[in-house]
């Protein structure tokens, strides 16, 4: 019984560590996507108005990502779920 409790605590701790690693990697990817889309916002970048508006929305979705990734879990506690990062689709 004691061993089972220790294993359970270890698994819980390890799961939390893995979630932190996953979140760190996910937000690093989000920041990378923001950096990659910076060029589209330059005033002299050759992009039409429709695509520029798409980029503006895309970048806002990336910045809002941390807020959108929260959800109410089954226990009634706030937790973080998997919400995919938005994609930039230009014409």
C-alpha atoms as an extended CHARMM CRD file, in Angstrom:
* protein
*
        91  EXT
         1         1  UNK       CA              0.0000000000        0.0000000000        0.0000000000  PROA      1               0.0000000000
         2         2  UNK       CA              2.8120000000        2.4230000000        0.9010000000  PROA      2               0.0000000000
         3         3  UNK       CA              4.6860000000        1.5790000000       -2.2870000000  PROA      3               0.0000000000
         4         4  UNK       CA              1.5480000000        2.1840000000       -4.3230000000  PROA      4               0.0000000000
         5         5  UNK       CA              1.1030000000        5.6010000000       -2.7000000000  PROA      5               0.0000000000
         6         6  UNK       CA              4.7570000000        6.5050000000       -3.3950000000  PROA      6               0.0000000000
         7         7  UNK       CA              4.3740000000        5.4160000000       -7.0330000000  PROA      7               0.0000000000
         8         8  UNK       CA              1.2250000000        7.4780000000       -7.3470000000  PROA      8               0.0000000000
         9         9  UNK       CA              2.9680000000       10.5720000000       -5.9480000000  PROA      9               0.0000000000
        10        10  UNK       CA              5.9380000000       10.0040000000       -8.2460000000  PROA      10              0.0000000000
        11        11  UNK       CA              3.6580000000        9.6760000000      -11.3070000000  PROA      11              0.0000000000
        12        12  UNK       CA              1.7690000000       12.8240000000      -10.3570000000  PROA      12              0.0000000000
        13        13  UNK       CA              5.0140000000       14.7790000000       -9.9170000000  PROA      13              0.0000000000
        14        14  UNK       CA              6.3960000000       13.4310000000      -13.1950000000  PROA      14              0.0000000000
        15        15  UNK       CA              3.1860000000       14.3140000000      -15.0490000000  PROA      15              0.0000000000
        16        16  UNK       CA              3.3990000000       17.8850000000      -13.7660000000  PROA      16              0.0000000000
        17        17  UNK       CA              7.0110000000       18.0950000000      -14.9170000000  PROA      17              0.0000000000
        18        18  UNK       CA              6.0780000000       16.8030000000      -18.3720000000  PROA      18              0.0000000000
        19        19  UNK       CA              3.2320000000       19.3100000000      -18.6440000000  PROA      19              0.0000000000
        20        20  UNK       CA              5.6170000000       22.1510000000      -17.7930000000  PROA      20              0.0000000000
        21        21  UNK       CA              8.0630000000       20.9640000000      -20.4610000000  PROA      21              0.0000000000
        22        22  UNK       CA              5.2410000000       20.6830000000      -23.0010000000  PROA      22              0.0000000000
        23        23  UNK       CA              3.9640000000       24.1870000000      -22.1790000000  PROA      23              0.0000000000
        24        24  UNK       CA              7.4540000000       25.6540000000      -22.4370000000  PROA      24              0.0000000000
        25        25  UNK       CA              7.9790000000       24.0650000000      -25.8560000000  PROA      25              0.0000000000
        26        26  UNK       CA              4.5420000000       25.1450000000      -27.0360000000  PROA      26              0.0000000000
        27        27  UNK       CA              5.0590000000       28.7710000000      -26.0490000000  PROA      27              0.0000000000
        28        28  UNK       CA              8.5340000000       28.7740000000      -27.5820000000  PROA      28              0.0000000000
        29        29  UNK       CA              6.8900000000       27.6310000000      -30.8290000000  PROA      29              0.0000000000
        30        30  UNK       CA              4.2670000000       30.3740000000      -30.4930000000  PROA      30              0.0000000000
        31        31  UNK       CA              7.0020000000       32.9810000000      -30.0650000000  PROA      31              0.0000000000
        32        32  UNK       CA              8.8490000000       31.5710000000      -33.0660000000  PROA      32              0.0000000000
        33        33  UNK       CA              5.6960000000       31.8900000000      -35.2000000000  PROA      33              0.0000000000
        34        34  UNK       CA              5.2410000000       35.4790000000      -34.0780000000  PROA      34              0.0000000000
        35        35  UNK       CA              8.8560000000       36.2510000000      -35.0070000000  PROA      35              0.0000000000
        36        36  UNK       CA              8.4840000000       34.5780000000      -38.3990000000  PROA      36              0.0000000000
        37        37  UNK       CA              5.4000000000       36.6470000000      -39.1990000000  PROA      37              0.0000000000
        38        38  UNK       CA              7.0300000000       39.9640000000      -38.2360000000  PROA      38              0.0000000000
        39        39  UNK       CA              8.1480000000       40.5420000000      -41.8140000000  PROA      39              0.0000000000
        40        40  UNK       CA              4.5490000000       40.7180000000      -43.0580000000  PROA      40              0.0000000000
        41        41  UNK       CA              3.9190000000       43.7220000000      -40.8220000000  PROA      41              0.0000000000
        42        42  UNK       CA              6.6990000000       45.8480000000      -42.3190000000  PROA      42              0.0000000000
        43        43  UNK       CA              5.2920000000       48.7970000000      -44.2290000000  PROA      43              0.0000000000
        44        44  UNK       CA              7.3800000000       48.0050000000      -47.3350000000  PROA      44              0.0000000000
        45        45  UNK       CA              6.6240000000       44.2580000000      -47.4300000000  PROA      45              0.0000000000
        46        46  UNK       CA              4.7780000000       43.3850000000      -50.6700000000  PROA      46              0.0000000000
        47        47  UNK       CA              1.4860000000       42.0040000000      -49.3570000000  PROA      47              0.0000000000
        48        48  UNK       CA             -2.0740000000       42.8160000000      -50.3700000000  PROA      48              0.0000000000
        49        49  UNK       CA             -4.5850000000       44.2500000000      -47.9060000000  PROA      49              0.0000000000
        50        50  UNK       CA             -6.5790000000       40.9990000000      -47.5550000000  PROA      50              0.0000000000
        51        51  UNK       CA             -3.5140000000       38.9630000000      -46.6290000000  PROA      51              0.0000000000
        52        52  UNK       CA             -2.2300000000       41.6960000000      -44.3270000000  PROA      52              0.0000000000
        53        53  UNK       CA             -5.5340000000       41.5710000000      -42.4480000000  PROA      53              0.0000000000
        54        54  UNK       CA             -5.1690000000       37.7830000000      -42.1770000000  PROA      54              0.0000000000
        55        55  UNK       CA             -1.7010000000       38.2640000000      -40.7010000000  PROA      55              0.0000000000
        56        56  UNK       CA             -3.0060000000       40.7960000000      -38.1740000000  PROA      56              0.0000000000
        57        57  UNK       CA             -5.7180000000       38.3470000000      -37.0390000000  PROA      57              0.0000000000
        58        58  UNK       CA             -3.2510000000       35.4350000000      -36.9750000000  PROA      58              0.0000000000
        59        59  UNK       CA             -0.7890000000       37.3540000000      -34.8220000000  PROA      59              0.0000000000
        60        60  UNK       CA             -3.5370000000       38.3930000000      -32.4240000000  PROA      60              0.0000000000
        61        61  UNK       CA             -4.6520000000       34.7580000000      -32.1290000000  PROA      61              0.0000000000
        62        62  UNK       CA             -1.0700000000       33.7930000000      -31.2990000000  PROA      62              0.0000000000
        63        63  UNK       CA             -0.8410000000       36.5010000000      -28.6510000000  PROA      63              0.0000000000
        64        64  UNK       CA             -4.2320000000       35.4690000000      -27.2100000000  PROA      64              0.0000000000
        65        65  UNK       CA             -3.2260000000       31.8010000000      -27.1550000000  PROA      65              0.0000000000
        66        66  UNK       CA             -2.3610000000       31.6670000000      -23.4190000000  PROA      66              0.0000000000
        67        67  UNK       CA             -5.8190000000       33.0000000000      -22.5170000000  PROA      67              0.0000000000
        68        68  UNK       CA             -7.6460000000       30.6890000000      -24.9080000000  PROA      68              0.0000000000
        69        69  UNK       CA             -5.8330000000       27.5720000000      -23.7220000000  PROA      69              0.0000000000
        70        70  UNK       CA             -7.5550000000       27.6480000000      -20.3130000000  PROA      70              0.0000000000
        71        71  UNK       CA            -10.7280000000       25.6540000000      -19.8330000000  PROA      71              0.0000000000
        72        72  UNK       CA            -12.9130000000       24.4050000000      -17.0040000000  PROA      72              0.0000000000
        73        73  UNK       CA            -12.0370000000       20.7480000000      -16.4090000000  PROA      73              0.0000000000
        74        74  UNK       CA            -14.3470000000       17.9960000000      -15.1690000000  PROA      74              0.0000000000
        75        75  UNK       CA            -13.5300000000       18.6440000000      -11.5060000000  PROA      75              0.0000000000
        76        76  UNK       CA            -14.6260000000       22.2550000000      -11.7790000000  PROA      76              0.0000000000
        77        77  UNK       CA            -11.0310000000       23.4450000000      -11.4010000000  PROA      77              0.0000000000
        78        78  UNK       CA             -9.2820000000       25.5560000000      -13.9650000000  PROA      78              0.0000000000
        79        79  UNK       CA             -6.6420000000       23.6980000000      -15.8800000000  PROA      79              0.0000000000
        80        80  UNK       CA             -4.9750000000       23.8660000000      -19.2320000000  PROA      80              0.0000000000
        81        81  UNK       CA             -6.0980000000       21.8650000000      -22.1940000000  PROA      81              0.0000000000
        82        82  UNK       CA             -4.6060000000       21.2850000000      -25.5780000000  PROA      82              0.0000000000
        83        83  UNK       CA             -5.5960000000       24.0400000000      -27.9450000000  PROA      83              0.0000000000
        84        84  UNK       CA             -3.7870000000       23.9830000000      -31.2490000000  PROA      84              0.0000000000
        85        85  UNK       CA             -1.8080000000       27.0060000000      -32.3460000000  PROA      85              0.0000000000
        86        86  UNK       CA             -3.4260000000       28.9120000000      -35.2120000000  PROA      86              0.0000000000
        87        87  UNK       CA             -2.0920000000       28.5940000000      -38.7700000000  PROA      87              0.0000000000
        88        88  UNK       CA             -1.4040000000       31.3990000000      -41.2140000000  PROA      88              0.0000000000
        89        89  UNK       CA             -3.1120000000       30.7390000000      -44.5450000000  PROA      89              0.0000000000
        90        90  UNK       CA             -2.3760000000       33.3720000000      -47.1680000000  PROA      90              0.0000000000
        91        91  UNK       CA             -3.8710000000       33.5030000000      -50.6630000000  PROA      91              0.0000000000
